[in-house]
Amino acid sequence: MYVTTTYSGSPAVTASDSPVRSHPVRNYSLPIVLGAMLFGVLLGSSLLSWTEDDLYSELDRIGDERLDLYASTIDASLRRFDYLPFIIAGDAQVRQLLQTGDVGSQEVVNRTLEKWQRESGAAYLYLMNLQGQAVAASNWQSPTSFIGNNYSFRPYFQDAIAGKAGRFFAVGVTTGLPGFFLARPVRFGDQILGVAVVKVDMAQLETDWSAGGENVWVSDADGVIFLASNPDWKYRSVSPLAPAIHERLRDERKYHGKQIEALALQSQQQSPGGNRVIRLLDDAGGSALEPGPQPYLLHQRQLASLNWTLYYLSDLTGLAEHKQQAVLLASLLSALLAVVGLFLSSRWRHQQLLEQRVASRTAALNQSNAQLKREIQERLNAEEELRQTHEGLIQAEKLAALGQLSAGLVHEISQPISAIRTFLASTRLLVERDQTQPALENINDIDSLIGRVTGIVSHLKTFASKSRGTTSPVELGQLVDNALMILGPQLSKQQVELDWQRPNEPLKVQADEIKLEQILVNLIRNGLDAIQACPQRDGWLQIRLEQQPDAERSQIVISDNGCGIDPDDLPKVFDPFFTTKEPGEGLGLGLSVSYGIAREFGGDLHAEARPEGGTRFTLSLSRRGQPTVEPNPTGDP
């Protein structure tokens, strides 16, 4: 507060009488706002470019992983039947039938093929003579039996009759069902007597792809799509086919009764990884995928051994959302910069005006009266001290604000750097100071740790080894101990209470030891993840081995008190690619794979919610190992 004082005998001097010259205070608001807008434009452009490149790179990586997975799945589904044509071609009754045409031999071969078909899970097995006529078939009792039909026009027959292996995908001419054909010549010495053929139904692959919500298709050497997760893509071509190709396909009757038309692929650009960005339109020019004509990233992989091409489509609908977020972030940062700039400018203008007012009032007081000089001087000193204190507070407040803004960055950068520097400094000091005793103590500690993990590493090597593919009697208690050895560090880290007591009497089942141990690791780890998701309660995990009353089956029960599984999700926990974890934490394949292995051993895997909270998994296995063979859908070559 400033006071005008008068002195008796002389008039008071006011501010208007002061000769002090004032300078205009400039307003920098407009340059600050324009600078913030320019910063926002540059930052937004950089963020958009970085966001797009980062998303494309991530999708390229995920697409390559998906292609690897689906390529290996296709290869595995076909390789499991490679042995069948050799088995058929090497059978003595088969050669006798082709040599003599005897009716009795035909009935024996028919029944043999039917038995092999049931045991192998192949769609059909049949035998053709040199003229391409089917003389025996696994469906010999079916109304659509192949016996008597001539398939000499098929390329797989022509390759086999020439002494080569025949491999061909086509739609059956008898029933119109698609399948993959494996053919081998039947030889007697150097003479070819006929052709043995196995038809494989690949429809399960499409079912799995569709259930996982994936966009996948496979095309042949001509670009015709014959396997697809979306039925609308099947028997369409990736690009328009030449008339000569259409004519050849008709002659081969490869896609019998199917009109091959090209998909409407609209190419947009290329990703940094070289994959095409496309829009998949329907025949009317709209998108064949919902919702709307959004873009997709097209990944492809050549399956050289089959002369096929595998395609995978990554959804790019999230790209627009990421770009919007980048623009919003740039706008918010620009607005924040403008607000801070305007605030600092206002404070600076206020300070300049204050200084001018102080100087003007000081001059007026100095001229008012000489007798008030000391009082004026004291007042000026007080005002100067007040101004300096005020400016100090402003500076302290500014530094505190800057410290708060930089705290996050300092924490993120200094923590790893400090850890690295501390580690290097400790090692360097021990060596430079020649302090051998602390170094030896460190070595002893390291040796102790190595001793503790040697057993785990040794078992992990066994656990990571490839399965031999055979079953034998295995002891369940030992397998549980092995699984707990692998998961011991995670159990200790989460401080989970483990309730497991190995039974005195060993329980044995007929199974593959490595695969069964994989199931146990998956189930126990799944329980630990469920417990970790509920930090509000003390976690416990219970493992029990039980013998069923009929003494023919044993079961392993693994229970946890985690957050449990939503009742709506419980029927889907064994579906491929289904997961309730955050993206990137998993492919949702662990429980699906475990369920498949259990069924392979003739067992069963069941999940249920515990009334007290948590989940209970029950793995039931046969002591004699007699897996049931489920009937396969019928098809036609």
Summary of the structure (lengths in Angstrom):
residues: 637
radius of gyration: 39.8
end to end distance: 103.2
largest distance: 150.8
contacts: 1835
relative contact order: 0.09
helix: 49%
strand: 20%
